[in-house]
Amino acid sequence: MPGNLAPAQPTDVFPRIVASSFTEELRLEEISNAYPDGSSERQALALNPRHYFHLTEPLVLAEWQGLWDFYKTHKGKPFYLYNPRETDPPFSYDPTGQDPTGRYTVVFDSGWSETTAMPRGQVGISLREVD
């Protein structure tokens, strides 16, 4: 059927070295129309909230290099991210991506930006859930 999209087919898992450095945001996005009389119409675009992950922790060189290498090879490609708080047992990691507990299919939602400081640097990057 025209217009239907196939589900994302991730093949890699986000590196564990920086996976725990993200904050999570839930969004239930909507479409809204505002009218001159002050009334509005709103409709949710999805039934469930979408997860967004934002990098918040400063990174040492090894973490920065691992993230940069992963970013270069996965721009525009889906991959798995494990939310350490939701895995079983908590804060575990599956480098194969086979365990579905705490796993999200995500893509990079922003460009690469960084602030360099010694001995750590701050990278501004976001991930968006796609499934």
N, CA, C and O atoms as a Tinker XYZ file with bonds, in Angstrom:
   524  protein
     1  N      0.844000   -1.172000    0.000000    73     2
     2  CA     0.000000    0.000000    0.000000    64     1     3
     3  C      0.894000    1.241000    0.000000    63     2     4     5
     4  O      1.791000    1.333000    0.838000    81     3
     5  N      0.690000    2.175000   -0.884000    73     3     6
     6  CA     1.531000    3.374000   -0.922000    64     5     7
     7  C      1.421000    4.183000    0.370000    63     6     8     9
     8  O      0.344000    4.296000    0.955000    81     7
     9  N      2.523000    4.728000    0.794000    73     7    10
    10  CA     2.534000    5.570000    1.978000    64     9    11
    11  C      2.841000    4.834000    3.267000    63    10    12    13
    12  O      3.117000    5.474000    4.281000    81    11
    13  N      2.802000    3.513000    3.262000    73    11    14
    14  CA     3.137000    2.758000    4.469000    64    13    15
    15  C      4.640000    2.635000    4.597000    63    14    16    17
    16  O      5.347000    2.476000    3.602000    81    15
    17  N      5.123000    2.708000    5.815000    73    15    18
    18  CA     6.551000    2.606000    6.075000    64    17    19
    19  C      6.864000    1.286000    6.764000    63    18    20    21
    20  O      6.118000    0.836000    7.633000    81    19
    21  N      7.954000    0.682000    6.374000    73    19    22
    22  CA     8.401000   -0.535000    7.038000    64    21    23
    23  C      9.024000   -0.172000    8.376000    63    22    24    25
    24  O      9.620000    0.897000    8.503000    81    23
    25  N      8.899000   -1.042000    9.381000    73    23    26
    26  CA     9.531000   -0.754000   10.664000    64    25    27
    27  C     11.050000   -0.677000   10.537000    63    26    28    29
    28  O     11.646000   -1.284000    9.647000    81    27
    29  N     11.655000    0.073000   11.435000    73    27    30
    30  CA    13.114000    0.214000   11.449000    64    29    31
    31  C     13.752000   -1.140000   11.731000    63    30    32    33
    32  O     13.227000   -1.939000   12.508000    81    31
    33  N     14.879000   -1.384000   11.097000    73    31    34
    34  CA    15.616000   -2.632000   11.270000    64    33    35
    35  C     17.015000   -2.347000   11.814000    63    34    36    37
    36  O     17.983000   -2.371000   11.054000    81    35
    37  N     17.139000   -2.078000   13.121000    73    35    38
    38  CA    18.464000   -1.776000   13.676000    64    37    39
    39  C     19.363000   -3.003000   13.675000    63    38    40    41
    40  O     18.896000   -4.138000   13.768000    81    39
    41  N     20.647000   -2.753000   13.570000    73    39    42
    42  CA    21.609000   -3.853000   13.581000    64    41    43
    43  C     22.658000   -3.692000   14.677000    63    42    44    45
    44  O     23.333000   -4.661000   15.023000    81    43
    45  N     22.806000   -2.495000   15.229000    73    43    46
    46  CA    23.840000   -2.240000   16.235000    64    45    47
    47  C     23.226000   -1.751000   17.540000    63    46    48    49
    48  O     22.056000   -1.373000   17.599000    81    47
    49  N     24.046000   -1.770000   18.579000    73    47    50
    50  CA    23.640000   -1.308000   19.911000    64    49    51
    51  C     24.517000   -0.123000   20.293000    63    50    52    53
    52  O     25.731000   -0.145000   20.088000    81    51
    53  N     23.895000    0.908000   20.847000    73    51    54
    54  CA    24.625000    2.093000   21.290000    64    53    55
    55  C     25.682000    1.681000   22.308000    63    54    56    57
    56  O     25.405000    0.838000   23.162000    81    55
    57  N     26.895000    2.253000   22.242000    73    55    58
    58  CA    27.978000    1.830000   23.139000    64    57    59
    59  C     27.645000    2.026000   24.613000    63    58    60    61
    60  O     27.097000    3.053000   25.016000    81    59
    61  N     27.984000    1.034000   25.392000    73    59    62
    62  CA    27.710000    1.082000   26.831000    64    61    63
    63  C     28.462000    2.217000   27.512000    63    62    64    65
    64  O     27.995000    2.754000   28.517000    81    63
    65  N     29.609000    2.584000   26.982000    73    63    66
    66  CA    30.468000    3.572000   27.631000    64    65    67
    67  C     29.761000    4.906000   27.859000    63    66    68    69
    68  O     30.097000    5.621000   28.802000    81    67
    69  N     28.780000    5.257000   27.008000    73    67    70
    70  CA    28.050000    6.517000   27.195000    64    69    71
    71  C     26.553000    6.316000   27.336000    63    70    72    73
    72  O     25.821000    7.300000   27.448000    81    71
    73  N     26.065000    5.074000   27.336000    73    71    74
    74  CA    24.624000    4.820000   27.388000    64    73    75
    75  C     23.979000    5.311000   28.682000    63    74    76    77
    76  O     22.789000    5.625000   28.687000    81    75
    77  N     24.722000    5.384000   29.760000    73    75    78
    78  CA    24.131000    5.812000   31.029000    64    77    79
    79  C     24.244000    7.318000   31.246000    63    78    80    81
    80  O     23.898000    7.805000   32.323000    81    79
    81  N     24.718000    8.065000   30.254000    73    79    82
    82  CA    24.904000    9.506000   30.386000    64    81    83
    83  C     23.735000   10.317000   29.848000    63    82    84    85
    84  O     23.866000   11.527000   29.666000    81    83
    85  N     22.611000    9.692000   29.593000    73    83    86
    86  CA    21.477000   10.372000   28.984000    64    85    87
    87  C     20.355000   10.630000   29.975000    63    86    88    89
    88  O     20.151000    9.862000   30.915000    81    87
    89  N     19.625000   11.725000   29.753000    73    87    90
    90  CA    18.367000   11.947000   30.447000    64    89    91
    91  C     17.247000   11.590000   29.482000    63    90    92    93
    92  O     17.412000   11.678000   28.265000    81    91
    93  N     16.120000   11.192000   30.026000    73    91    94
    94  CA    14.990000   10.740000   29.217000    64    93    95
    95  C     13.857000   11.756000   29.270000    63    94    96    97
    96  O     13.575000   12.333000   30.320000    81    95
    97  N     13.221000   11.966000   28.143000    73    95    98
    98  CA    12.072000   12.869000   28.050000    64    97    99
    99  C     10.955000   12.124000   27.323000    63    98   100   101
   100  O     11.206000   11.462000   26.316000    81    99
   101  N      9.739000   12.226000   27.820000    73    99   102
   102  CA     8.577000   11.637000   27.160000    64   101   103
   103  C      7.739000   12.748000   26.554000    63   102   104   105
   104  O      7.446000   13.740000   27.222000    81   103
   105  N      7.350000   12.593000   25.291000    73   103   106
   106  CA     6.516000   13.591000   24.631000    64   105   107
   107  C      5.319000   12.913000   23.998000    63   106   108   109
   108  O      5.450000   11.880000   23.342000    81   107
   109  N      4.152000   13.502000   24.199000    73   107   110
   110  CA     2.943000   13.091000   23.493000    64   109   111
   111  C      2.606000   14.254000   22.576000    63   110   112   113
   112  O      1.969000   15.222000   22.992000    81   111
   113  N      3.037000   14.152000   21.333000    73   111   114
   114  CA     2.918000   15.276000   20.410000    64   113   115
   115  C      1.511000   15.362000   19.845000    63   114   116   117
   116  O      0.803000   14.361000   19.739000    81   115
   117  N      1.122000   16.577000   19.487000    73   115   118
   118  CA    -0.236000   16.836000   19.027000    64   117   119
   119  C     -0.214000   17.780000   17.838000    63   118   120   121
   120  O      0.781000   18.452000   17.563000    81   119
   121  N     -1.323000   17.808000   17.153000    73   119   122
   122  CA    -1.544000   18.803000   16.112000    64   121   123
   123  C     -2.637000   19.723000   16.641000    63   122   124   125
   124  O     -3.644000   19.251000   17.169000    81   123
   125  N     -2.448000   21.008000   16.505000    73   123   126
   126  CA    -3.455000   21.930000   17.038000    64   125   127
   127  C     -3.734000   23.039000   16.032000    63   126   128   129
   128  O     -2.847000   23.481000   15.302000    81   127
   129  N     -4.975000   23.469000   16.012000    73   127   130
   130  CA    -5.421000   24.591000   15.192000    64   129   131
   131  C     -5.982000   25.652000   16.119000    63   130   132   133
   132  O     -6.880000   25.371000   16.913000    81   131
   133  N     -5.464000   26.865000   16.026000    73   131   134
   134  CA    -5.976000   27.983000   16.828000    64   133   135
   135  C     -6.796000   28.891000   15.917000    63   134   136   137
   136  O     -6.426000   29.129000   14.767000    81   135
   137  N     -7.905000   29.391000   16.438000    73   135   138
   138  CA    -8.809000   30.238000   15.667000    64   137   139
   139  C     -8.823000   31.644000   16.243000    63   138   140   141
   140  O     -8.492000   31.839000   17.413000    81   139
   141  N     -9.210000   32.643000   15.420000    73   139   142
   142  CA    -9.191000   34.040000   15.875000    64   141   143
   143  C    -10.062000   34.314000   17.097000    63   142   144   145
   144  O     -9.782000   35.249000   17.847000    81   143
   145  N    -11.103000   33.529000   17.313000    73   143   146
   146  CA   -11.968000   33.763000   18.476000    64   145   147
   147  C    -11.392000   33.195000   19.769000    63   146   148   149
   148  O    -12.027000   33.273000   20.820000    81   147
   149  N    -10.181000   32.618000   19.692000    73   147   150
   150  CA    -9.528000   32.089000   20.888000    64   149   151
   151  C     -9.754000   30.602000   21.093000    63   150   152   153
   152  O     -9.115000   30.005000   21.960000    81   151
   153  N    -10.632000   29.992000   20.333000    73   151   154
   154  CA   -10.863000   28.556000   20.477000    64   153   155
   155  C     -9.775000   27.781000   19.732000    63   154   156   157
   156  O     -9.049000   28.336000   18.907000    81   155
   157  N     -9.683000   26.511000   20.037000    73   155   158
   158  CA    -8.678000   25.681000   19.377000    64   157   159
   159  C     -9.173000   24.248000   19.288000    63   158   160   161
   160  O    -10.048000   23.823000   20.043000    81   159
   161  N     -8.599000   23.522000   18.358000    73   159   162
   162  CA    -8.835000   22.091000   18.212000    64   161   163
   163  C     -7.486000   21.402000   18.366000    63   162   164   165
   164  O     -6.481000   21.864000   17.827000    81   163
   165  N     -7.466000   20.294000   19.104000    73   163   166
   166  CA    -6.232000   19.558000   19.329000    64   165   167
   167  C     -6.478000   18.080000   19.152000    63   166   168   169
   168  O     -7.526000   17.552000   19.524000    81   167
   169  N     -5.491000   17.422000   18.576000    73   167   170
   170  CA    -5.584000   15.988000   18.377000    64   169   171
   171  C     -4.202000   15.372000   18.548000    63   170   172   173
   172  O     -3.222000   15.852000   17.979000    81   171
   173  N     -4.136000   14.312000   19.333000    73   171   174
   174  CA    -2.860000   13.624000   19.549000    64   173   175
   175  C     -2.412000   12.951000   18.260000    63   174   176   177
   176  O     -3.233000   12.390000   17.535000    81   175
   177  N     -1.123000   13.003000   17.970000    73   175   178
   178  CA    -0.573000   12.357000   16.784000    64   177   179
   179  C     -0.221000   10.894000   17.034000    63   178   180   181
   180  O      0.067000   10.156000   16.091000    81   179
   181  N     -0.242000   10.470000   18.296000    73   179   182
   182  CA     0.075000    9.086000   18.633000    64   181   183
   183  C     -0.688000    8.705000   19.894000    63   182   184   185
   184  O     -1.132000    9.568000   20.651000    81   183
   185  N     -0.833000    7.417000   20.106000    73   183   186
   186  CA    -1.517000    6.939000   21.301000    64   185   187
   187  C     -0.589000    6.847000   22.507000    63   186   188   189
   188  O     -1.034000    6.968000   23.648000    81   187
   189  N      0.691000    6.636000   22.257000    73   187   190
   190  CA     1.675000    6.487000   23.328000    64   189   191
   191  C      2.730000    7.584000   23.218000    63   190   192   193
   192  O      3.018000    8.055000   22.118000    81   191
   193  N      3.300000    7.987000   24.328000    73   191   194
   194  CA     4.357000    9.007000   24.261000    64   193   195
   195  C      5.603000    8.463000   23.576000    63   194   196   197
   196  O      5.867000    7.261000   23.603000    81   195
   197  N      6.359000    9.357000   22.966000    73   195   198
   198  CA     7.618000    9.000000   22.306000    64   197   199
   199  C      8.759000    9.380000   23.244000    63   198   200   201
   200  O      8.723000   10.429000   23.887000    81   199
   201  N      9.763000    8.526000   23.314000    73   199   202
   202  CA    10.923000    8.749000   24.173000    64   201   203
   203  C     11.996000    9.531000   23.422000    63   202   204   205
   204  O     12.292000    9.253000   22.260000    81   203
   205  N     12.564000   10.505000   24.103000    73   203   206
   206  CA    13.710000   11.264000   23.612000    64   205   207
   207  C     14.796000   11.163000   24.667000    63   206   208   209
   208  O     14.510000   11.202000   25.863000    81   207
   209  N     16.026000   11.034000   24.236000    73   207   210
   210  CA    17.158000   10.922000   25.142000    64   209   211
   211  C     18.150000   12.032000   24.797000    63   210   212   213
   212  O     18.491000   12.226000   23.631000    81   211
   213  N     18.612000   12.758000   25.819000    73   211   214
   214  CA    19.536000   13.881000   25.635000    64   213   215
   215  C     20.801000   13.614000   26.446000    63   214   216   217
   216  O     20.729000   13.285000   27.630000    81   215
   217  N     21.949000   13.757000   25.805000    73   215   218
   218  CA    23.226000   13.560000   26.491000    64   217   219
   219  C     23.454000   14.723000   27.449000    63   218   220   221
   220  O     23.376000   15.885000   27.052000    81   219
   221  N     23.737000   14.407000   28.712000    73   219   222
   222  CA    23.859000   15.450000   29.730000    64   221   223
   223  C     25.189000   15.441000   30.467000    63   222   224   225
   224  O     25.557000   16.448000   31.073000    81   223
   225  N     25.904000   14.355000   30.434000    73   223   226
   226  CA    27.130000   14.236000   31.218000    64   225   227
   227  C     28.349000   14.635000   30.399000    63   226   228   229
   228  O     28.401000   14.336000   29.206000    81   227
   229  N     29.332000   15.301000   31.002000    73   227   230
   230  CA    30.607000   15.537000   30.311000    64   229   231
   231  C     31.311000   14.206000   30.040000    63   230   232   233
   232  O     31.174000   13.254000   30.807000    81   231
   233  N     32.054000   14.153000   28.953000    73   231   234
   234  CA    32.706000   12.915000   28.546000    64   233   235
   235  C     34.227000   13.049000   28.590000    63   234   236   237
   236  O     34.782000   14.087000   28.228000    81   235
   237  N     34.887000   11.987000   29.038000    73   235   238
   238  CA    36.350000   11.940000   28.933000    64   237   239
   239  C     36.693000   11.523000   27.509000    63   238   240   241
   240  O     35.803000   11.162000   26.738000    81   239
   241  N     37.971000   11.571000   27.154000    73   239   242
   242  CA    38.399000   11.336000   25.780000    64   241   243
   243  C     37.929000    9.991000   25.227000    63   242   244   245
   244  O     37.439000    9.930000   24.099000    81   243
   245  N     38.069000    8.914000   26.000000    73   243   246
   246  CA    37.668000    7.585000   25.507000    64   245   247
   247  C     36.164000    7.538000   25.216000    63   246   248   249
   248  O     35.747000    6.960000   24.213000    81   247
   249  N     35.347000    8.143000   26.090000    73   247   250
   250  CA    33.907000    8.182000   25.865000    64   249   251
   251  C     33.575000    9.027000   24.639000    63   250   252   253
   252  O     32.743000    8.643000   23.817000    81   251
   253  N     34.233000   10.182000   24.522000    73   251   254
   254  CA    34.008000   11.071000   23.387000    64   253   255
   255  C     34.358000   10.370000   22.086000    63   254   256   257
   256  O     33.596000   10.439000   21.122000    81   255
   257  N     35.498000    9.697000   22.046000    73   255   258
   258  CA    35.937000    9.012000   20.825000    64   257   259
   259  C     34.976000    7.891000   20.455000    63   258   260   261
   260  O     34.653000    7.721000   19.279000    81   259
   261  N     34.517000    7.129000   21.429000    73   259   262
   262  CA    33.551000    6.058000   21.155000    64   261   263
   263  C     32.241000    6.600000   20.604000    63   262   264   265
   264  O     31.670000    6.032000   19.674000    81   263
   265  N     31.765000    7.702000   21.181000    73   263   266
   266  CA    30.529000    8.320000   20.706000    64   265   267
   267  C     30.710000    8.903000   19.312000    63   266   268   269
   268  O     29.827000    8.757000   18.467000    81   267
   269  N     31.848000    9.566000   19.054000    73   267   270
   270  CA    32.103000   10.158000   17.737000    64   269   271
   271  C     32.160000    9.084000   16.649000    63   270   272   273
   272  O     31.575000    9.255000   15.579000    81   271
   273  N     32.855000    7.988000   16.916000    73   271   274
   274  CA    32.946000    6.900000   15.942000    64   273   275
   275  C     31.565000    6.302000   15.662000    63   274   276   277
   276  O     31.222000    6.023000   14.513000    81   275
   277  N     30.783000    6.110000   16.717000    73   275   278
   278  CA    29.441000    5.553000   16.545000    64   277   279
   279  C     28.553000    6.530000   15.775000    63   278   280   281
   280  O     27.794000    6.110000   14.901000    81   279
   281  N     28.634000    7.811000   16.080000    73   279   282
   282  CA    27.837000    8.835000   15.395000    64   281   283
   283  C     28.149000    8.866000   13.894000    63   282   284   285
   284  O     27.236000    8.928000   13.071000    81   283
   285  N     29.435000    8.823000   13.542000    73   283   286
   286  CA    29.825000    8.882000   12.131000    64   285   287
   287  C     29.263000    7.719000   11.329000    63   286   288   289
   288  O     28.902000    7.893000   10.165000    81   287
   289  N     29.183000    6.547000   11.923000    73   287   290
   290  CA    28.725000    5.364000   11.190000    64   289   291
   291  C     27.221000    5.140000   11.270000    63   290   292   293
   292  O     26.695000    4.285000   10.556000    81   291
   293  N     26.506000    5.892000   12.128000    73   291   294
   294  CA    25.074000    5.644000   12.317000    64   293   295
   295  C     24.180000    6.853000   12.063000    63   294   296   297
   296  O     23.019000    6.845000   12.472000    81   295
   297  N     24.684000    7.886000   11.403000    73   295   298
   298  CA    23.819000    9.022000   11.075000    64   297   299
   299  C     22.727000    8.542000   10.121000    63   298   300   301
   300  O     23.019000    7.999000    9.056000    81   299
   301  N     21.467000    8.747000   10.510000    73   299   302
   302  CA    20.347000    8.351000    9.668000    64   301   303
   303  C     19.999000    6.878000    9.722000    63   302   304   305
   304  O     19.095000    6.443000    9.009000    81   303
   305  N     20.682000    6.097000   10.539000    73   303   306
   306  CA    20.417000    4.664000   10.658000    64   305   307
   307  C     19.886000    4.354000   12.055000    63   306   308   309
   308  O     20.391000    4.898000   13.037000    81   307
   309  N     18.885000    3.496000   12.160000    73   307   310
   310  CA    18.375000    3.128000   13.486000    64   309   311
   311  C     19.335000    2.183000   14.215000    63   310   312   313
   312  O     20.084000    1.426000   13.596000    81   311
   313  N     19.288000    2.250000   15.536000    73   311   314
   314  CA    20.091000    1.371000   16.372000    64   313   315
   315  C     19.371000    1.217000   17.704000    63   314   316   317
   316  O     18.410000    1.932000   17.987000    81   315
   317  N     19.840000    0.279000   18.517000    73   315   318
   318  CA    19.240000    0.035000   19.829000    64   317   319
   319  C     19.947000    0.850000   20.899000    63   318   320   321
   320  O     21.160000    1.057000   20.855000    81   319
   321  N     19.159000    1.302000   21.856000    73   319   322
   322  CA    19.679000    1.953000   23.054000    64   321   323
   323  C     19.034000    1.277000   24.250000    63   322   324   325
   324  O     17.812000    1.132000   24.299000    81   323
   325  N     19.834000    0.869000   25.202000    73   323   326
   326  CA    19.306000    0.295000   26.437000    64   325   327
   327  C     19.223000    1.383000   27.498000    63   326   328   329
   328  O     20.207000    2.063000   27.788000    81   327
   329  N     18.028000    1.537000   28.073000    73   327   330
   330  CA    17.848000    2.438000   29.202000    64   329   331
   331  C     18.229000    1.639000   30.445000    63   330   332   333
   332  O     17.482000    0.743000   30.840000    81   331
   333  N     19.362000    1.932000   31.071000    73   331   334
   334  CA    19.868000    1.091000   32.161000    64   333   335
   335  C     18.880000    0.909000   33.308000    63   334   336   337
   336  O     18.882000   -0.131000   33.966000    81   335
   337  N     18.047000    1.896000   33.552000    73   335   338
   338  CA    17.080000    1.828000   34.641000    64   337   339
   339  C     15.990000    0.792000   34.371000    63   338   340   341
   340  O     15.401000    0.269000   35.317000    81   339
   341  N     15.709000    0.483000   33.106000    73   339   342
   342  CA    14.609000   -0.402000   32.749000    64   341   343
   343  C     15.040000   -1.826000   32.418000    63   342   344   345
   344  O     14.185000   -2.677000   32.173000    81   343
   345  N     16.338000   -2.109000   32.404000    73   343   346
   346  CA    16.802000   -3.448000   32.063000    64   345   347
   347  C     16.590000   -4.395000   33.223000    63   346   348   349
   348  O     16.366000   -3.964000   34.354000    81   347
   349  N     16.661000   -5.705000   32.938000    73   347   350
   350  CA    16.484000   -6.706000   33.976000    64   349   351
   351  C     17.667000   -7.665000   33.924000    63   350   352   353
   352  O     17.790000   -8.386000   32.934000    81   351
   353  N     18.529000   -7.722000   34.906000    73   351   354
   354  CA    18.541000   -6.926000   36.130000    64   353   355
   355  C     18.892000   -5.470000   35.831000    63   354   356   357
   356  O     19.487000   -5.175000   34.794000    81   355
   357  N     18.526000   -4.556000   36.738000    73   355   358
   358  CA    18.783000   -3.135000   36.497000    64   357   359
   359  C     20.258000   -2.852000   36.211000    63   358   360   361
   360  O     21.153000   -3.451000   36.806000    81   359
   361  N     20.480000   -1.929000   35.291000    73   359   362
   362  CA    21.800000   -1.461000   34.888000    64   361   363
   363  C     22.635000   -2.552000   34.224000    63   362   364   365
   364  O     23.865000   -2.526000   34.281000    81   363
   365  N     21.953000   -3.515000   33.592000    73   363   366
   366  CA    22.674000   -4.504000   32.792000    64   365   367
   367  C     22.708000   -4.019000   31.346000    63   366   368   369
   368  O     22.048000   -3.037000   31.003000    81   367
   369  N     23.466000   -4.696000   30.506000    73   367   370
   370  CA    23.674000   -4.266000   29.128000    64   369   371
   371  C     23.831000   -5.496000   28.251000    63   370   372   373
   372  O     24.560000   -6.424000   28.602000    81   371
   373  N     23.152000   -5.506000   27.112000    73   371   374
   374  CA    23.259000   -6.609000   26.168000    64   373   375
   375  C     23.890000   -6.090000   24.877000    63   374   376   377
   376  O     23.198000   -5.448000   24.086000    81   375
   377  N     25.167000   -6.342000   24.637000    73   375   378
   378  CA    25.828000   -5.810000   23.445000    64   377   379
   379  C     25.312000   -6.402000   22.136000    63   378   380   381
   380  O     25.592000   -5.866000   21.064000    81   379
   381  N     24.554000   -7.515000   22.215000    73   379   382
   382  CA    24.022000   -8.119000   20.996000    64   381   383
   383  C     22.696000   -7.501000   20.574000    63   382   384   385
   384  O     22.325000   -7.598000   19.405000    81   383
   385  N     21.969000   -6.867000   21.498000    73   383   386
   386  CA    20.669000   -6.283000   21.183000    64   385   387
   387  C     19.536000   -7.284000   21.185000    63   386   388   389
   388  O     18.437000   -6.950000   20.743000    81   387
   389  N     19.753000   -8.495000   21.663000    73   387   390
   390  CA    18.717000   -9.532000   21.648000    64   389   391
   391  C     17.700000   -9.402000   22.767000    63   390   392   393
   392  O     16.541000   -9.776000   22.587000    81   391
   393  N     18.105000   -8.878000   23.919000    73   391   394
   394  CA    17.195000   -8.747000   25.062000    64   393   395
   395  C     16.280000   -7.543000   24.859000    63   394   396   397
   396  O     16.777000   -6.419000   24.776000    81   395
   397  N     14.950000   -7.734000   24.774000    73   395   398
   398  CA    14.046000   -6.614000   24.525000    64   397   399
   399  C     13.731000   -5.773000   25.761000    63   398   400   401
   400  O     13.143000   -4.700000   25.626000    81   399
   401  N     14.103000   -6.224000   26.958000    73   399   402
   402  CA    13.775000   -5.497000   28.177000    64   401   403
   403  C     14.624000   -4.240000   28.297000    63   402   404   405
   404  O     15.849000   -4.318000   28.381000    81   403
   405  N     13.968000   -3.080000   28.306000    73   403   406
   406  CA    14.666000   -1.805000   28.429000    64   405   407
   407  C     15.288000   -1.312000   27.144000    63   406   408   409
   408  O     16.043000   -0.340000   27.159000    81   407
   409  N     14.989000   -1.957000   26.035000    73   407   410
   410  CA    15.603000   -1.619000   24.746000    64   409   411
   411  C     14.680000   -0.699000   23.940000    63   410   412   413
   412  O     13.470000   -0.915000   23.879000    81   411
   413  N     15.268000    0.326000   23.325000    73   411   414
   414  CA    14.537000    1.244000   22.455000    64   413   415
   415  C     15.224000    1.292000   21.102000    63   414   416   417
   416  O     16.451000    1.234000   21.018000    81   415
   417  N     14.429000    1.397000   20.043000    73   415   418
   418  CA    14.976000    1.627000   18.710000    64   417   419
   419  C     14.992000    3.134000   18.505000    63   418   420   421
   420  O     13.947000    3.782000   18.562000    81   419
   421  N     16.173000    3.692000   18.267000    73   419   422
   422  CA    16.338000    5.143000   18.207000    64   421   423
   423  C     17.176000    5.539000   16.988000    63   422   424   425
   424  O     17.828000    4.704000   16.361000    81   423
   425  N     17.139000    6.828000   16.676000    73   423   426
   426  CA    18.017000    7.450000   15.684000    64   425   427
   427  C     18.549000    8.738000   16.298000    63   426   428   429
   428  O     17.993000    9.241000   17.275000    81   427
   429  N     19.617000    9.269000   15.729000    73   427   430
   430  CA    20.115000   10.564000   16.180000    64   429   431
   431  C     19.108000   11.631000   15.759000    63   430   432   433
   432  O     18.697000   11.678000   14.599000    81   431
   433  N     18.715000   12.482000   16.695000    73   431   434
   434  CA    17.688000   13.494000   16.451000    64   433   435
   435  C     18.286000   14.888000   16.332000    63   434   436   437
   436  O     17.547000   15.861000   16.184000    81   435
   437  N     19.585000   15.003000   16.392000    73   435   438
   438  CA    20.221000   16.315000   16.317000    64   437   439
   439  C     21.577000   16.174000   15.656000    63   438   440   441
   440  O     22.093000   15.068000   15.490000    81   439
   441  N     22.139000   17.291000   15.287000    73   439   442
   442  CA    23.496000   17.293000   14.770000    64   441   443
   443  C     24.499000   17.211000   15.905000    63   442   444   445
   444  O     24.138000   17.241000   17.082000    81   443
   445  N     25.752000   17.108000   15.535000    73   443   446
   446  CA    26.826000   17.013000   16.523000    64   445   447
   447  C     27.260000   18.415000   16.927000    63   446   448   449
   448  O     27.574000   19.238000   16.066000    81   447
   449  N     27.281000   18.693000   18.214000    73   447   450
   450  CA    27.854000   19.945000   18.719000    64   449   451
   451  C     28.635000   19.611000   19.979000    63   450   452   453
   452  O     28.255000   18.724000   20.742000    81   451
   453  N     29.719000   20.324000   20.185000    73   451   454
   454  CA    30.551000   20.014000   21.344000    64   453   455
   455  C     31.196000   21.267000   21.910000    63   454   456   457
   456  O     31.409000   22.261000   21.215000    81   455
   457  N     31.497000   21.180000   23.189000    73   455   458
   458  CA    32.255000   22.199000   23.895000    64   457   459
   459  C     33.438000   21.486000   24.520000    63   458   460   461
   460  O     33.268000   20.529000   25.275000    81   459
   461  N     34.618000   21.945000   24.208000    73   459   462
   462  CA    35.814000   21.269000   24.690000    64   461   463
   463  C     36.342000   21.966000   25.934000    63   462   464   465
   464  O     36.468000   23.190000   25.973000    81   463
   465  N     36.645000   21.174000   26.940000    73   463   466
   466  CA    37.251000   21.648000   28.183000    64   465   467
   467  C     38.209000   20.560000   28.636000    63   466   468   469
   468  O     38.102000   19.415000   28.197000    81   467
   469  N     39.116000   20.896000   29.484000    73   467   470
   470  CA    40.068000   19.909000   29.974000    64   469   471
   471  C     39.639000   19.448000   31.350000    63   470   472   473
   472  O     39.316000   20.317000   32.160000    81   471
   473  N     39.601000   18.210000   31.689000    73   471   474
   474  CA    39.900000   17.041000   30.882000    64   473   475
   475  C     38.648000   16.440000   30.235000    63   474   476   477
   476  O     38.731000   15.377000   29.620000    81   475
   477  N     37.505000   17.090000   30.359000    73   475   478
   478  CA    36.272000   16.550000   29.799000    64   477   479
   479  C     35.684000   17.505000   28.781000    63   478   480   481
   480  O     35.943000   18.707000   28.819000    81   479
   481  N     34.893000   16.963000   27.874000    73   479   482
   482  CA    34.194000   17.774000   26.892000    64   481   483
   483  C     32.700000   17.495000   26.936000    63   482   484   485
   484  O     32.276000   16.398000   27.298000    81   483
   485  N     31.925000   18.469000   26.574000    73   483   486
   486  CA    30.466000   18.326000   26.572000    64   485   487
   487  C     30.000000   18.181000   25.129000    63   486   488   489
   488  O     30.332000   19.012000   24.284000    81   487
   489  N     29.235000   17.134000   24.842000    73   487   490
   490  CA    28.672000   16.906000   23.510000    64   489   491
   491  C     27.170000   17.096000   23.610000    63   490   492   493
   492  O     26.514000   16.513000   24.473000    81   491
   493  N     26.628000   17.922000   22.716000    73   491   494
   494  CA    25.187000   18.123000   22.679000    64   493   495
   495  C     24.585000   17.246000   21.599000    63   494   496   497
   496  O     24.740000   17.515000   20.408000    81   495
   497  N     23.898000   16.196000   22.020000    73   495   498
   498  CA    23.313000   15.270000   21.044000    64   497   499
   499  C     22.039000   14.682000   21.636000    63   498   500   501
   500  O     21.936000   14.498000   22.849000    81   499
   501  N     21.072000   14.391000   20.774000    73   499   502
   502  CA    19.796000   13.824000   21.199000    64   501   503
   503  C     19.454000   12.602000   20.365000    63   502   504   505
   504  O     19.850000   12.487000   19.205000    81   503
   505  N     18.718000   11.702000   20.975000    73   503   506
   506  CA    18.230000   10.507000   20.312000    64   505   507
   507  C     16.710000   10.508000   20.369000    63   506   508   509
   508  O     16.123000   10.982000   21.342000    81   507
   509  N     16.068000    9.974000   19.326000    73   507   510
   510  CA    14.605000    9.924000   19.249000    64   509   511
   511  C     14.170000    8.494000   18.988000    63   510   512   513
   512  O     14.730000    7.813000   18.129000    81   511
   513  N     13.165000    8.038000   19.733000    73   511   514
   514  CA    12.605000    6.705000   19.532000    64   513   515
   515  C     11.857000    6.658000   18.200000    63   514   516   517
   516  O     11.124000    7.589000   17.868000    81   515
   517  N     12.036000    5.588000   17.442000    73   515   518
   518  CA    11.370000    5.476000   16.152000    64   517   519
   519  C     10.352000    4.358000   16.088000    63   518   520   521
   520  O      9.541000    4.361000   15.162000    81   519
   521  N     10.333000    3.421000   16.983000    73   519   522
   522  CA     9.325000    2.362000   16.992000    64   521   523
   523  C      8.416000    2.482000   18.177000    63   522   524
   524  O      7.506000    1.669000   18.343000    81   523
